[in-house]
């Protein structure tokens, strides 16, 4: 299943949720979409696919990106609430900083759909549209297992881990899926992590910062 299909499918799930009885969105009403960044093609495609599908169903759509700036996303959320949008779709940078804004939206009667990333510590969310994130991690682990034939490996193989952002619940789930498959091979010595960094806390990269990831990789290779 390719990324484009997943993006379209997830956008369709959001569009479908707006048509349920508990949300009651009418044609011509406005959906405010908050996306985390345009630095990743994935989020550009997700925003574009969702906007296109919602507009096709007759909704007005306002789409904003926050460039991984949490203060900017808070401001965007408050702006949408002030404008009186009829529904919010939020792909959070850091869900913790949005709690107050989400409470304001709930008080104003604006339903919230958490998109891909779970919005934590709030009861203001009406729907959650996401992938099977642990399943994605499991698929990654199974690919490595099969590609390297770990069950029949003649000698130890080295591996290093670079995990997602610690403020994204999905990253924790993906890590759990990867390790569910690979941990037995680390335990029996088939896989060797020479840096010793295998825990999520040791391998996570805040906001998927590419420079941090590159620096970590270079340091590991040098060592």
C-alpha positions as CSV (number, residue, x, y, z in Angstrom):
1,X,0.0,0.0,0.0
2,X,1.7,3.2,-1.1
3,X,1.8,6.6,0.7
4,X,-0.5,8.3,-1.8
5,X,-3.2,5.7,-1.4
6,X,-2.9,6.0,2.4
7,X,-3.1,9.7,2.3
8,X,-6.3,9.6,0.1
9,X,-7.8,6.9,2.3
10,X,-7.2,8.9,5.5
11,X,-8.6,12.0,3.9
12,X,-11.7,10.1,2.9
13,X,-12.1,8.9,6.5
14,X,-12.2,12.5,7.6
15,X,-14.7,13.5,4.9
16,X,-16.9,10.5,5.9
17,X,-16.9,11.5,9.6
18,X,-18.3,14.9,8.8
19,X,-21.3,13.3,7.3
20,X,-22.3,11.3,10.4
21,X,-25.3,12.2,12.5
22,X,-23.3,13.4,15.5
23,X,-21.3,16.0,13.5
24,X,-24.0,17.2,11.2
25,X,-22.0,19.3,8.7
26,X,-24.0,21.0,6.0
27,X,-22.8,22.1,2.6
28,X,-21.3,25.5,2.6
29,X,-20.0,25.3,6.1
30,X,-16.3,25.7,6.9
31,X,-13.7,23.2,7.9
32,X,-10.5,24.5,9.4
33,X,-7.5,22.2,8.8
34,X,-4.3,22.5,10.8
35,X,-1.3,20.7,9.4
36,X,2.1,20.6,11.1
37,X,4.6,21.5,8.3
38,X,5.2,21.8,4.6
39,X,8.7,20.6,5.0
40,X,7.5,17.0,4.4
41,X,5.8,16.0,1.1
42,X,3.6,13.7,3.1
43,X,1.8,16.6,4.9
44,X,1.5,18.6,1.7
45,X,-0.2,15.7,0.1
46,X,-2.4,15.0,3.1
47,X,-3.6,18.6,3.2
48,X,-4.2,18.8,-0.5
49,X,-6.1,15.5,-0.6
50,X,-8.3,16.4,2.3
51,X,-9.1,19.9,1.0
52,X,-10.0,18.5,-2.4
53,X,-12.3,15.8,-1.0
54,X,-14.1,18.1,1.4
55,X,-14.6,20.8,-1.3
56,X,-16.0,18.1,-3.6
57,X,-18.6,17.4,-0.9
58,X,-19.5,21.1,-0.8
59,X,-17.6,22.3,2.3
60,X,-15.5,25.5,2.5
61,X,-12.0,24.6,3.5
62,X,-9.3,26.7,5.1
63,X,-5.9,24.9,5.3
64,X,-3.0,26.2,7.4
65,X,0.5,24.8,8.0
66,X,2.6,25.7,11.1
67,X,6.1,24.7,10.0
68,X,6.6,22.7,13.2
69,X,6.2,25.9,15.3
70,X,4.0,25.0,18.2
71,X,3.2,28.7,19.1
72,X,2.1,29.3,15.5
73,X,-0.2,26.3,15.6
74,X,-1.8,27.5,18.8
75,X,-2.3,30.9,17.2
76,X,-3.8,29.2,14.1
77,X,-6.2,27.2,16.3
78,X,-7.3,30.3,18.2
79,X,-7.8,32.2,14.9
80,X,-10.1,29.4,13.5
81,X,-12.1,29.5,16.7
82,X,-12.4,33.2,16.5
83,X,-13.6,33.0,12.9
84,X,-16.3,30.5,13.9
85,X,-15.4,27.6,11.7
86,X,-17.9,24.8,11.9
87,X,-15.3,22.0,12.3
88,X,-11.6,21.6,13.1
89,X,-9.2,18.9,11.7
90,X,-6.0,19.0,13.6
91,X,-2.7,17.2,12.9
92,X,-0.8,18.3,16.0
93,X,2.8,19.2,16.3
94,X,2.6,18.8,20.0
95,X,-0.8,17.9,21.3
96,X,0.1,19.1,24.8
97,X,0.2,22.8,23.9
98,X,-3.3,22.7,22.2
99,X,-5.3,21.6,25.2
100,X,-6.5,25.1,26.1
101,X,-7.5,25.9,22.6
102,X,-9.3,22.6,22.2
103,X,-11.3,23.4,25.3
104,X,-12.2,26.7,23.8
105,X,-13.4,25.0,20.6
106,X,-15.5,22.5,22.7
107,X,-17.1,25.4,24.6
108,X,-17.9,27.1,21.2
109,X,-19.5,23.9,20.0
110,X,-16.9,23.2,17.3
111,X,-16.2,19.5,16.8
112,X,-12.6,18.4,16.5
113,X,-11.2,15.6,14.4
114,X,-7.7,14.5,15.4
115,X,-5.9,13.7,12.2
116,X,-3.2,10.9,12.3
117,X,-1.8,12.1,15.6
118,X,-3.8,11.5,18.7
119,X,-4.7,14.6,20.7
120,X,-3.9,13.8,24.3
121,X,-5.2,15.0,27.6
122,X,-8.5,16.3,26.2
123,X,-12.1,15.2,25.9
124,X,-12.8,17.7,23.1
125,X,-12.1,15.3,20.3
126,X,-15.1,13.9,18.4
127,X,-13.2,11.6,16.0
128,X,-9.7,10.2,15.5
129,X,-8.6,9.3,11.9
130,X,-5.3,7.5,11.7
131,X,-3.3,4.6,10.3
132,X,-2.6,1.4,12.3
133,X,0.7,2.8,13.5
134,X,1.8,-0.2,15.4
135,X,1.0,-2.3,12.3
136,X,3.3,0.0,10.3
137,X,6.0,-0.7,12.8
138,X,5.3,-4.4,12.6
139,X,5.5,-4.3,8.8
140,X,8.9,-2.6,9.0
141,X,10.2,-5.2,11.4
142,X,8.9,-8.1,9.3
143,X,10.5,-6.6,6.2
144,X,13.9,-6.5,7.9
145,X,13.3,-10.0,9.2
146,X,12.5,-11.4,5.8
147,X,15.0,-9.3,3.8
148,X,17.9,-10.3,6.0
149,X,16.6,-13.8,6.6
150,X,17.2,-13.4,10.4
151,X,16.0,-16.9,11.3
152,X,18.9,-18.3,9.2
153,X,21.6,-15.7,9.6
154,X,25.0,-17.2,9.5
155,X,26.6,-14.4,11.5
156,X,25.4,-11.4,13.5
157,X,24.1,-8.4,11.6
158,X,24.4,-4.8,12.8
159,X,21.5,-2.4,13.1
160,X,20.9,1.1,14.4
161,X,17.5,2.8,15.2
162,X,16.2,6.2,14.4
163,X,12.7,6.7,15.9
164,X,10.1,9.5,15.6
165,X,9.3,12.5,17.7
166,X,8.7,11.8,21.5
167,X,5.7,14.2,21.5
168,X,3.9,12.1,18.9
169,X,2.0,9.1,20.3
170,X,2.2,7.5,16.9
171,X,6.0,7.3,17.1
172,X,5.7,5.3,20.4
173,X,3.3,2.9,18.7
174,X,5.5,2.4,15.6
175,X,8.5,1.7,17.9
176,X,6.4,-0.9,19.7
177,X,5.6,-2.6,16.5
178,X,9.2,-2.7,15.3
179,X,10.5,-4.1,18.5
180,X,7.8,-6.7,18.8
181,X,9.4,-8.3,15.7
182,X,13.1,-7.4,16.2
183,X,13.6,-7.6,20.0
184,X,14.0,-11.4,20.0
185,X,16.8,-11.1,17.5
186,X,18.5,-8.5,19.6
187,X,18.2,-10.7,22.6
188,X,19.7,-13.8,20.9
189,X,22.5,-11.8,19.2
190,X,21.4,-12.2,15.6
191,X,21.1,-8.4,15.5
192,X,23.7,-6.3,17.2
193,X,23.3,-2.6,17.9
194,X,26.8,-1.4,18.4
195,X,25.8,2.0,19.8
196,X,23.7,0.3,22.4
197,X,20.9,2.7,21.6
198,X,17.8,0.6,21.3
199,X,15.3,2.2,23.7
200,X,12.8,4.7,22.4
201,X,14.2,7.4,24.6
202,X,17.7,6.9,23.2
203,X,16.6,6.8,19.6
204,X,13.7,9.3,19.3
205,X,14.3,12.5,17.4
206,X,12.2,15.6,18.4
207,X,10.1,16.7,15.4
208,X,11.9,14.4,13.1
209,X,14.7,17.0,12.8
210,X,16.7,15.9,9.8
211,X,19.9,17.6,10.9
212,X,19.7,15.9,14.3
213,X,19.1,12.5,12.5
214,X,22.1,13.1,10.2
215,X,24.3,14.1,13.0
216,X,23.4,11.1,15.0
217,X,24.0,8.8,12.0
218,X,27.4,10.4,11.3
219,X,28.4,10.0,15.0
220,X,27.4,6.4,15.0
221,X,29.3,5.6,11.7
222,X,32.4,7.5,12.9
223,X,32.3,5.5,16.2
